[in-house]
Amino acid sequence: MFRMMENRRHFLQVVGATSIVPALLARADEVSEKRRLYKTLKIGMVNVPGSLTDKFKAAQAAGFDGIEMDAPGMDVAATQKAIAESGFPVDGSVCSTHWQIRHTSPDAAQRAKALADLKTAIRDTHAVGGHTVLLVVGHGNDGPEEEIWPRSIENISQALPLAAELGIYIAIENVWNNFLYVHNGPNDQTAAKFVKYVDELNSPWVGMQFDIGNHWKYGDPAQWIRDLGKRIVKLDVKGFSRAENKFTKIGEGDIRWNEVRQALTDIQYTGWVAAEVGGGGPDRLAEVSANMDKAFGLG
């Protein structure tokens, strides 16, 4: 309930900031009454010509409820304009530099830049009414775990006062970055290290943007969902086939979606789920939306 109140609060903030017509509020109420999951996608998936408003309208027409932007690099004024013209909200952003400029880096100057970029993403996301900044915290290649763990914790912690002030979640994604799991390890790994890492940051404004497909290769996503529990503030989704050792379309592969759905029910998750797959034009966006409906039992 707290998560939904926060999401609603940010949604109202962007309405006030961009003078969106009252119909947008009515649509938000209608959506909230229908279901507990809200579909979003990455802006880079929307491959349609025209303005940012045209892209927002294309995602909306495909059945999505919101969209994630990239920051730093987002044109805040243009994004506010697109929200107002389309009646389509931005629910969050992806920190656009986190793979190249990392909080785990042994270079203090790079860590300072990573912190500055995270703060920019937080500010820009707040300015357009979003509520999460997806963050890859670093890479295991930057050093042994006993070094990069505290190094990244110390760096990210410096962004927490701003996140708290603006009410933006720093949403850590589980990715193939050789950190907090064993990359060439077995398929029965647990979420224990992610739990410990998030808890060590010790803030209600830090959680997981849990990617359901990313670690099916290494563990059971349903069990990870239960282990992460309240730490999950958002979801990412893609498909994966253990049998073929490759990512797939959402709903394809061999992820046990019925178990995933049950786990989400068990932790009483209510919030956004973001598609992170290959995008395209209107037909492909509609396909992704329909695949999400099937995987999560929406419709």
C-alpha positions as CSV (number, residue, x, y, z in Angstrom):
1,M,0.0,0.0,0.0
2,F,2.9,2.4,0.8
3,R,4.4,1.8,-2.6
4,M,1.2,2.6,-4.3
5,M,0.7,5.7,-2.3
6,E,4.1,6.9,-3.3
7,N,3.5,6.1,-6.9
8,R,0.2,8.0,-6.8
9,R,1.9,11.0,-5.1
10,H,4.5,11.2,-7.9
11,F,1.9,10.8,-10.5
12,L,0.0,13.8,-9.0
13,Q,3.2,15.8,-8.9
14,V,3.7,15.5,-12.6
15,V,0.1,16.4,-13.3
16,G,0.6,19.6,-11.4
17,A,4.0,20.3,-13.1
18,T,2.8,19.8,-16.6
19,S,-0.9,20.8,-16.4
20,I,-2.2,17.4,-17.8
21,V,-5.9,17.3,-18.4
22,P,-8.1,15.7,-15.8
23,A,-8.7,12.7,-18.1
24,L,-5.3,11.5,-17.2
25,L,-6.3,11.2,-13.5
26,A,-9.4,9.4,-14.5
27,R,-7.4,6.9,-16.5
28,A,-5.0,6.3,-13.6
29,D,-7.9,5.5,-11.3
30,E,-9.4,3.2,-13.9
31,V,-6.2,1.3,-14.3
32,S,-5.6,1.0,-10.6
33,E,-9.0,-0.5,-10.1
34,K,-8.4,-3.2,-12.7
35,R,-5.2,-4.8,-11.6
36,R,-2.1,-4.7,-9.4
37,L,0.6,-4.7,-12.2
38,Y,1.2,-1.7,-14.5
39,K,3.0,-2.2,-17.7
40,T,5.9,0.0,-18.8
41,L,8.8,-0.2,-21.2
42,K,12.1,1.4,-22.0
43,I,12.0,4.5,-24.3
44,G,14.7,2.8,-26.5
45,M,12.2,0.1,-27.4
46,V,9.9,2.6,-29.1
47,N,11.1,2.7,-32.7
48,V,8.5,4.9,-34.3
49,P,9.2,8.1,-36.3
50,G,8.2,11.6,-35.1
51,S,8.4,13.5,-31.8
52,L,8.7,12.3,-28.3
53,T,4.9,12.8,-28.0
54,D,4.4,10.5,-31.0
55,K,6.5,7.8,-29.3
56,F,4.6,8.2,-26.1
57,K,1.3,7.8,-28.0
58,A,2.6,4.7,-29.8
59,A,3.5,3.0,-26.5
60,Q,0.1,4.0,-25.0
61,A,-1.7,2.7,-28.1
62,A,0.1,-0.6,-27.7
63,G,-1.4,-1.1,-24.2
64,F,1.3,0.2,-21.9
65,D,0.6,2.3,-18.8
66,G,3.8,4.3,-18.6
67,I,7.4,4.6,-20.0
68,E,10.9,4.7,-18.6
69,M,13.3,7.3,-19.8
70,D,17.1,7.4,-19.8
71,A,19.0,9.9,-17.5
72,P,21.4,11.6,-17.6
73,G,20.6,12.7,-21.1
74,M,16.9,13.1,-20.9
75,D,15.5,16.4,-22.2
76,V,13.3,17.3,-19.2
77,A,11.3,20.1,-20.9
78,A,10.6,17.9,-23.9
79,T,9.6,15.0,-21.7
80,Q,7.2,17.2,-19.7
81,K,5.7,18.4,-22.9
82,A,5.2,14.9,-24.3
83,I,3.5,13.8,-21.0
84,A,1.1,16.8,-21.2
85,E,0.4,16.2,-24.9
86,S,-0.1,12.5,-24.7
87,G,-1.6,12.0,-21.3
88,F,1.0,9.3,-20.7
89,P,3.2,9.2,-17.6
90,V,6.9,8.5,-17.1
91,D,7.1,6.1,-14.2
92,G,10.9,6.1,-13.9
93,S,14.3,6.2,-15.6
94,V,17.4,4.1,-16.3
95,C,20.7,5.5,-15.2
96,S,22.2,5.8,-18.7
97,T,25.9,5.7,-17.8
98,H,26.0,3.0,-15.1
99,W,27.7,0.4,-17.2
100,Q,30.6,2.6,-18.3
101,I,30.9,4.9,-15.2
102,R,30.6,2.6,-12.2
103,H,30.3,2.9,-8.4
104,T,32.6,-0.1,-8.1
105,S,35.5,1.5,-10.0
106,P,38.9,1.7,-8.3
107,D,39.2,5.2,-9.8
108,A,37.9,7.8,-7.4
109,A,37.3,10.3,-10.2
110,Q,35.1,7.8,-12.0
111,R,33.2,7.0,-8.8
112,A,32.6,10.7,-8.3
113,K,31.2,11.0,-11.8
114,A,29.0,7.9,-11.2
115,L,27.6,9.6,-8.1
116,A,27.0,12.9,-10.0
117,D,25.2,11.0,-12.8
118,L,23.0,9.1,-10.3
119,K,22.1,12.4,-8.7
120,T,21.2,13.9,-12.1
121,A,19.1,10.9,-12.9
122,I,17.3,11.3,-9.5
123,R,16.6,15.0,-10.1
124,D,15.5,14.6,-13.7
125,T,13.2,11.7,-12.8
126,H,11.6,13.7,-10.1
127,A,11.1,16.6,-12.5
128,V,9.0,14.5,-14.9
129,G,7.0,12.7,-12.2
130,G,8.8,9.4,-12.1
131,H,9.5,7.4,-9.0
132,T,12.5,5.1,-9.7
133,V,16.0,5.2,-11.1
134,L,17.2,1.8,-12.2
135,L,20.8,1.3,-11.3
136,V,23.5,-1.3,-12.1
137,V,25.8,-0.7,-9.2
138,G,29.0,-1.8,-11.0
139,H,31.0,-4.8,-12.2
140,G,32.9,-7.6,-10.7
141,N,35.8,-6.9,-13.0
142,D,36.6,-3.8,-10.9
143,G,38.1,-5.8,-8.1
144,P,37.5,-8.6,-5.6
145,E,34.1,-8.6,-3.9
146,E,35.5,-7.6,-0.5
147,E,36.7,-4.4,-2.1
148,I,34.0,-3.4,-4.6
149,W,31.1,-4.2,-2.2
150,P,32.0,-1.5,0.5
151,R,33.4,0.8,-2.2
152,S,30.1,0.9,-4.1
153,I,28.0,1.1,-0.9
154,E,30.0,4.1,0.3
155,N,29.5,5.8,-3.1
156,I,25.8,5.1,-3.6
157,S,25.1,6.1,0.0
158,Q,26.0,9.7,-0.8
159,A,23.0,9.9,-3.1
160,L,20.5,8.7,-0.4
161,P,19.7,12.1,1.1
162,L,18.7,13.4,-2.3
163,A,16.7,10.3,-3.1
164,A,14.9,10.7,0.3
165,E,14.3,14.4,-0.2
166,L,12.7,13.9,-3.7
167,G,11.0,10.6,-3.0
168,I,12.8,8.6,-5.7
169,Y,13.7,5.0,-5.3
170,I,17.2,3.8,-6.3
171,A,16.2,0.5,-7.9
172,I,19.1,-1.9,-8.2
173,E,18.8,-4.4,-11.1
174,N,20.2,-7.9,-11.0
175,V,22.2,-8.2,-14.1
176,W,25.1,-10.3,-15.6
177,N,27.8,-8.2,-14.0
178,N,29.8,-10.8,-12.1
179,F,28.7,-9.3,-8.8
180,L,26.5,-10.7,-6.0
181,Y,26.2,-14.0,-7.8
182,V,28.6,-16.6,-9.3
183,H,28.6,-16.0,-13.1
184,N,29.7,-19.5,-14.1
185,G,28.0,-21.1,-11.1
186,P,25.1,-23.5,-10.7
187,N,21.4,-22.8,-11.3
188,D,20.4,-23.1,-7.7
189,Q,21.9,-19.8,-6.4
190,T,19.9,-17.7,-4.0
191,A,19.2,-14.0,-3.7
192,A,21.0,-13.8,-0.3
193,K,23.8,-11.5,-1.4
194,F,21.3,-9.1,-3.1
195,V,19.3,-9.1,0.2
196,K,22.4,-8.3,2.2
197,Y,23.6,-5.6,-0.2
198,V,20.2,-3.8,-0.3
199,D,19.9,-4.0,3.5
200,E,23.4,-2.6,4.0
201,L,22.4,0.6,2.2
202,N,19.7,0.8,5.0
203,S,17.3,3.2,3.3
204,P,13.6,2.9,2.5
205,W,14.5,4.6,-0.8
206,V,16.7,1.7,-2.0
207,G,15.3,-1.5,-3.3
208,M,15.5,-3.9,-6.2
209,Q,14.2,-3.6,-9.8
210,F,14.1,-7.3,-10.0
211,D,14.6,-8.7,-13.5
212,I,12.7,-11.9,-13.7
213,G,14.5,-13.3,-16.8
214,N,18.1,-12.2,-16.0
215,H,18.8,-14.9,-13.3
216,W,16.7,-17.8,-14.3
217,K,20.0,-19.2,-15.6
218,Y,21.4,-19.0,-12.0
219,G,18.4,-19.4,-9.7
220,D,14.6,-19.8,-9.3
221,P,13.0,-16.4,-9.9
222,A,9.9,-17.3,-7.8
223,Q,12.1,-18.0,-4.8
224,W,14.2,-14.9,-5.4
225,I,11.0,-12.9,-5.4
226,R,10.0,-14.4,-2.1
227,D,13.5,-13.8,-0.6
228,L,13.7,-10.2,-1.8
229,G,10.1,-9.6,-0.7
230,K,9.4,-6.0,0.3
231,R,12.8,-4.9,-1.2
232,I,11.3,-5.2,-4.7
233,V,10.1,-1.8,-5.7
234,K,9.8,-2.6,-9.4
235,L,10.1,-5.4,-11.9
236,D,11.9,-5.9,-15.2
237,V,10.9,-8.7,-17.5
238,K,12.3,-10.7,-20.4
239,G,12.2,-14.4,-21.2
240,F,15.0,-16.9,-20.9
241,S,15.6,-20.5,-21.9
242,R,17.8,-22.6,-19.8
243,A,17.6,-25.4,-22.3
244,E,18.9,-23.2,-25.1
245,N,20.9,-20.9,-22.8
246,K,19.5,-17.7,-24.4
247,F,17.2,-14.8,-23.8
248,T,13.7,-15.1,-25.4
249,K,10.6,-13.1,-25.9
250,I,8.5,-12.7,-22.8
251,G,6.5,-15.9,-22.2
252,E,8.8,-18.0,-24.3
253,G,11.6,-20.1,-23.0
254,D,11.2,-22.2,-19.9
255,I,10.6,-19.8,-17.0
256,R,7.7,-21.1,-14.9
257,W,5.4,-18.1,-15.1
258,N,2.7,-19.7,-12.9
259,E,5.2,-19.9,-10.1
260,V,6.4,-16.3,-10.7
261,R,2.8,-15.0,-10.5
262,Q,2.2,-16.9,-7.3
263,A,5.3,-15.5,-5.7
264,L,4.3,-12.0,-6.6
265,T,0.9,-12.7,-5.0
266,D,2.7,-14.1,-1.9
267,I,4.7,-10.9,-1.3
268,Q,1.6,-8.8,-2.2
269,Y,3.6,-7.0,-4.9
270,T,1.7,-4.0,-6.5
271,G,3.5,-1.8,-8.9
272,W,5.2,-1.5,-12.3
273,V,6.7,-4.1,-14.5
274,A,9.0,-3.0,-17.2
275,A,9.6,-4.8,-20.5
276,E,13.3,-5.0,-21.4
277,V,13.3,-6.8,-24.8
278,G,13.8,-5.9,-28.4
279,G,11.5,-3.2,-29.4
280,G,10.2,-2.0,-32.8
281,G,7.2,-0.3,-34.4
282,P,3.5,-0.4,-33.4
283,D,3.0,-4.1,-34.2
284,R,6.1,-5.2,-32.2
285,L,5.1,-3.0,-29.2
286,A,1.6,-4.5,-29.3
287,E,3.2,-8.0,-29.3
288,V,5.3,-7.2,-26.3
289,S,2.3,-5.8,-24.4
290,A,0.3,-8.9,-25.3
291,N,3.1,-11.2,-24.2
292,M,3.2,-9.4,-20.8
293,D,-0.5,-9.8,-20.4
294,K,-0.2,-13.6,-21.0
295,A,2.8,-14.0,-18.7
296,F,1.3,-12.1,-15.8
297,G,-2.3,-13.1,-16.3
298,L,-3.4,-9.5,-17.2
299,G,-6.0,-8.5,-19.8
